[in-house]
Amino acid sequence: MFLKKHFTIIGLACVLSVPAVDAGAEGFAINEWSAEGVAMGGARMFAENDAANIAYNPASITKVRGEAFKQSAVYISPHGKYTAYDATGKPIDEGKNVVHAGWAPGNYYVKQLNDKDWIGIGLFSRFGMISEFERDSKVASNAFFSRLNGASLTPTYARKFDNKWSAAVGAEVNYVGLELQKNVFYNSVPTQTKGESWALGWNAAANYAFDSKNEIGLVYRSKVTHTMDADFRGYSSGITGSDHFTKAHGKVTLPDSWAIGYNHKFDDRTRVELNGTYTKWSTYDALNITFDDKFLGQSGSYSQKNWSNGWRYALGVEHKLSDK
């Protein structure tokens, strides 16, 4: 059975003493890192004096004068629907995702050390999802409930080499909490797998200014591979008779991405920005989980994803009405 996603739903939960919230589903990149970023349609790589540049373009934290701190929250209310196909391409089921709206917070701090060096730290989410379908639907064997809570802590260093070049490099401490509920054994026995993991990634960025009005930027964020130990539960049914508990183990690989952007200033009050982000979703090729103790004769739960790489484009115009 194959799933064609007509709409993706996004979700998030920040940790590390930030109030945890969700929005969410399987699709599952987060781009809503600040209120201004949403207003610009995601085209926010070259903002002036904005600490949230840590998320959009770390090389642009060199545009901060002195220091800057930002807390931002974006309300997300996504909608989704699906069509399921059999191996011959024939539609066999369709329906809607249950929508989970919520707040996406972002927390950022940047400090200018001198004329050449800047440091900063951000806490936001790059990935997250909550996806829910009817338990008796055809797609319930893939998952009738999926939750991926994600948060990234990103300490960053940036340097301005001259009036044209600036660059940044940073680490990423990435957290995921995964819960997966699906039906097995001819779609008749519900199961739950639940676990969490920490892993490390990195990012790098560069900006080049052609002149005082035009500049380009490039940002790379690495893939992050989580090796997870989880708790598995197979619920009682006419087949099992009683609940089955065991430890489960698996890997979740979050994809790497490239972003490239162009910025043009008409004057000190108006600018336009265009950017594109290429995400290697093919990295997320499978979600395979093995059990310590077999369940219904099976040693694990295996799900091929076969996702395709994709582009996301953004275009935004910003105009300053007044000093306030």
C-alpha positions as MATLAB code, in Angstrom:
seq = 'MFLKKHFTIIGLACVLSVPAVDAGAEGFAINEWSAEGVAMGGARMFAENDAANIAYNPASITKVRGEAFKQSAVYISPHGKYTAYDATGKPIDEGKNVVHAGWAPGNYYVKQLNDKDWIGIGLFSRFGMISEFERDSKVASNAFFSRLNGASLTPTYARKFDNKWSAAVGAEVNYVGLELQKNVFYNSVPTQTKGESWALGWNAAANYAFDSKNEIGLVYRSKVTHTMDADFRGYSSGITGSDHFTKAHGKVTLPDSWAIGYNHKFDDRTRVELNGTYTKWSTYDALNITFDDKFLGQSGSYSQKNWSNGWRYALGVEHKLSDK';
ca = [
       0.000    0.000    0.000;
       1.329    3.407   -0.917;
       0.460    6.759    0.589;
       0.363    9.921   -1.509;
       0.552   12.971    0.659;
      -1.549   15.846   -0.722;
      -0.774   18.088    2.211;
       1.767   17.905    5.005;
       1.072   18.825    8.587;
       3.743   20.237   10.809;
       4.415   19.925   14.504;
       6.767   20.887   17.284;
       7.683   20.551   20.965;
      10.537   22.562   22.476;
      12.284   21.302   25.599;
      15.075   22.480   27.922;
      12.825   24.559   30.231;
      10.856   26.019   27.329;
       7.105   25.259   27.582;
       6.487   22.203   25.423;
       3.854   22.626   22.747;
       2.738   20.693   19.723;
       1.364   21.410   16.357;
       1.331   18.908   13.899;
       1.970   15.546   10.992;
       3.970   13.409    8.802;
       5.635   15.796    6.504;
       7.631   17.090    8.870;
       9.919   20.091    8.429;
       9.417   23.186   10.583;
      10.082   26.557    8.917;
       8.082   28.854   11.213;
      10.944   30.120   13.380;
       9.754   33.681   14.041;
       6.715   35.905   13.518;
       8.625   38.075   11.022;
       9.760   34.970    9.165;
       6.150   33.885    8.718;
       5.173   37.387    7.549;
       7.943   37.166    4.918;
       6.773   33.740    3.769;
       9.965   32.167    5.127;
      12.230   34.589    3.208;
      14.193   35.809    6.227;
      17.864   35.025    5.578;
      19.162   38.620    5.583;
      17.284   40.443    8.338;
      18.983   43.377   10.058;
      19.729   43.178   13.791;
      17.594   40.050   14.286;
      18.698   37.291   16.667;
      16.463   34.802   14.804;
      19.044   34.830   11.990;
      20.560   31.928   13.933;
      17.725   29.798   12.553;
      17.351   31.284    9.072;
      20.991   32.078    8.196;
      23.710   31.895   10.881;
      26.142   33.950    8.763;
      23.734   36.890    9.049;
      24.128   37.205   12.815;
      26.985   39.568   11.837;
      24.179   42.064   11.098;
      23.497   42.335   14.858;
      24.973   45.417   16.532;
      25.868   44.892   20.189;
      23.535   42.138   21.317;
      20.019   40.957   20.557;
      17.562   38.609   22.245;
      14.304   37.324   20.847;
      11.475   35.090   21.980;
       8.905   34.386   19.306;
       5.849   32.172   19.017;
       3.929   31.219   15.890;
       0.460   29.676   15.975;
       0.128   26.873   13.446;
      -3.227   25.428   12.385;
      -2.507   22.878    9.655;
      -4.906   20.793    7.584;
      -4.262   17.581    5.705;
      -5.870   14.854    3.637;
      -4.660   11.629    2.073;
      -5.378    9.076   -0.614;
      -4.127    5.494   -0.226;
      -3.277    3.365   -3.275;
      -2.616   -0.333   -3.682;
       0.454   -1.703   -5.460;
      -1.233   -1.300   -8.869;
      -1.969    2.387   -8.272;
      -5.696    1.902   -7.642;
      -7.191    4.211   -4.943;
      -8.440    2.135   -2.019;
      -9.039    4.693    0.737;
      -9.136    8.438    1.368;
      -9.792   10.717    4.290;
      -8.508   13.570    6.437;
      -5.828   13.890    9.067;
      -6.960   14.905   12.521;
      -5.554   18.417   12.893;
      -3.520   19.367   15.971;
      -2.959   23.111   16.124;
      -0.456   24.692   18.469;
       2.289   27.204   19.134;
       5.808   27.026   17.701;
       8.232   28.917   19.988;
      11.704   30.151   19.120;
      14.375   31.503   21.484;
      17.505   33.297   20.248;
      20.444   35.298   21.638;
      23.319   36.937   19.725;
      26.278   38.947   21.048;
      28.835   40.940   19.071;
      32.292   40.361   20.577;
      34.181   42.880   18.405;
      34.216   44.183   14.843;
      34.975   40.714   13.478;
      33.411   38.096   15.769;
      29.905   37.158   16.927;
      28.470   34.317   19.013;
      24.894   33.202   19.418;
      22.614   30.405   20.556;
      19.161   29.345   19.426;
      16.517   26.921   20.662;
      13.902   26.047   18.053;
      12.587   23.067   16.123;
      13.661   21.934   12.664;
      11.473   18.836   12.610;
       8.260   17.677   14.223;
       4.947   16.049   13.414;
       1.646   14.809   14.725;
      -0.282   12.672   12.254;
      -3.535   10.925   13.130;
      -5.965    8.846   11.076;
      -9.024    6.725   11.855;
      -7.980    3.501   13.585;
      -9.998    1.342   11.202;
      -8.730    3.066    8.032;
      -6.623    1.338    5.398;
      -3.602    3.433    6.358;
      -3.699    2.342   10.022;
      -1.212   -0.433    9.174;
       1.280    2.329    8.316;
       0.368    4.366   11.416;
      -2.896    5.663   12.817;
      -0.986    7.968   15.172;
       2.550    9.365   14.756;
       4.194   11.956   16.964;
       7.716   13.323   16.579;
       8.587   16.066   19.061;
      11.784   17.820   18.060;
      14.030   20.573   19.398;
      17.429   21.892   18.306;
      19.925   23.768   20.482;
      22.387   25.544   18.183;
      25.484   27.308   19.606;
      26.956   29.375   16.757;
      30.118   31.322   15.933;
      30.258   33.835   13.064;
      33.054   35.980   11.642;
      32.991   38.978    9.331;
      36.125   38.855    7.203;
      35.584   42.149    5.366;
      32.753   44.249    3.971;
      31.811   41.479    1.533;
      32.341   38.103    3.225;
      30.959   36.656    6.441;
      30.638   33.029    7.523;
      29.369   30.958   10.440;
      29.670   27.469   11.840;
      27.630   25.867   14.580;
      26.787   22.671   16.396;
      23.319   21.222   16.780;
      22.167   19.298   19.838;
      19.026   17.624   18.554;
      16.300   15.996   20.636;
      13.484   13.793   19.363;
      10.668   12.067   21.197;
       8.900    9.486   19.028;
       5.543    7.799   19.514;
       4.175    5.484   16.839;
       0.839    3.648   16.995;
      -0.080    1.271   14.185;
      -2.117   -1.842   13.470;
      -0.385   -5.139   12.660;
      -1.490   -8.686   11.797;
      -3.848   -7.855    8.920;
      -4.633   -4.445   10.413;
      -6.333   -5.989   13.452;
      -3.924   -5.633   16.417;
      -2.984   -2.129   17.700;
       0.581   -1.501   18.918;
       2.505    1.397   20.431;
       6.225    2.228   20.246;
       7.529    5.101   22.350;
      11.063    6.408   22.962;
      13.375    9.416   22.895;
      16.916   10.219   21.824;
      19.629   12.903   21.678;
      22.044   13.273   18.761;
      24.540   15.745   17.327;
      24.599   17.606   14.020;
      26.229   20.718   12.612;
      25.634   23.635   10.272;
      27.644   26.106    8.197;
      26.737   29.286    6.343;
      28.304   32.018    4.213;
      27.206   35.443    2.967;
      28.640   37.512    0.126;
      27.704   41.169   -0.482;
      28.165   42.336   -4.070;
      27.586   45.922   -2.950;
      25.516   47.832   -0.404;
      22.249   46.699   -2.035;
      22.767   43.083   -3.138;
      23.938   39.954   -1.343;
      23.604   36.195   -1.492;
      23.754   33.532    1.212;
      24.173   29.781    1.488;
      23.295   27.592    4.479;
      23.918   23.872    5.011;
      22.422   21.843    7.861;
      23.623   18.295    8.358;
      21.512   15.197    8.695;
      21.065   13.902   12.234;
      20.876   10.169   12.941;
      19.171    9.045   16.126;
      19.708    5.558   17.543;
      16.763    4.996   19.824;
      15.824    2.555   22.568;
      12.071    2.464   22.998;
       9.235    0.724   24.821;
       6.940   -1.468   22.724;
       3.433   -2.525   23.652;
       1.141   -4.822   21.712;
      -2.422   -4.444   22.978;
      -4.592   -7.410   23.903;
      -7.024   -8.733   21.304;
      -8.722  -11.925   20.279;
      -5.376  -12.968   18.823;
      -2.968  -12.033   21.591;
      -5.162  -12.491   24.674;
      -3.060  -10.101   26.773;
      -0.820   -7.062   26.350;
       2.736   -7.764   25.219;
       5.613   -5.604   26.491;
       9.195   -5.586   25.228;
      12.081   -3.263   24.462;
      12.447   -1.993   20.911;
      15.387   -0.481   19.017;
      15.640    1.534   15.840;
      17.038    4.497   13.955;
      15.472    7.738   12.816;
      17.487    9.819   10.347;
      16.469   13.459    9.970;
      17.511   14.784    6.532;
      20.136   17.368    5.660;
      19.286   20.494    3.689;
      20.738   23.334    1.620;
      19.288   26.848    1.519;
      20.319   29.576   -0.908;
      19.003   33.120   -0.880;
      19.291   36.499   -2.591;
      18.550   39.883   -1.014;
      18.098   43.279   -2.681;
      17.730   46.552   -0.804;
      15.910   49.274   -2.700;
      16.795   51.694    0.098;
      17.091   51.686    3.889;
      13.339   51.076    4.234;
      12.461   48.482    1.591;
      13.990   45.178    0.596;
      13.003   42.018   -1.290;
      14.291   38.502   -0.647;
      14.068   35.248   -2.575;
      15.307   31.890   -1.319;
      14.994   28.174   -1.869;
      15.595   25.217    0.445;
      16.480   21.754   -0.865;
      15.815   18.944    1.614;
      17.138   15.424    1.044;
      14.020   13.576    2.182;
      15.367   10.395    0.553;
      17.562   10.119    3.668;
      14.370    9.188    5.509;
      14.076    5.896    3.606;
      12.717    3.620    6.323;
      11.474    3.430    9.889;
      12.530   -0.029   11.076;
      12.168   -1.179   14.688;
      13.397   -4.473   16.134;
      12.061   -6.187   19.288;
      13.939   -7.937   22.102;
      11.046  -10.424   22.347;
       9.057  -11.407   19.263;
       5.462  -10.251   18.940;
       3.034  -12.483   17.015;
       6.084  -14.272   15.647;
       7.584  -11.054   14.307;
      11.038   -9.801   15.320;
      10.262   -6.197   14.456;
       8.157   -3.572   12.707;
       9.402   -2.510    9.290;
       8.180    0.435    7.230;
       9.743    1.580    3.957;
       9.259    5.296    3.292;
      10.784    5.949   -0.145;
      10.381    9.709    0.105;
      11.575   12.022   -2.669;
      13.892   15.010   -2.297;
      12.191   18.361   -2.646;
      12.482   22.146   -2.896;
      10.693   24.825   -0.878;
      10.652   28.371   -2.302;
      10.010   31.657   -0.497;
       9.581   35.241   -1.674;
       9.095   38.188    0.669;
       9.029   41.972    0.610;
       9.676   44.072    3.719;
       8.934   47.807    4.071;
       9.635   49.944    7.108;
       6.745   52.379    7.628;
       8.465   54.415   10.344;
      11.023   54.160   13.120;
       8.377   52.408   15.258;
];
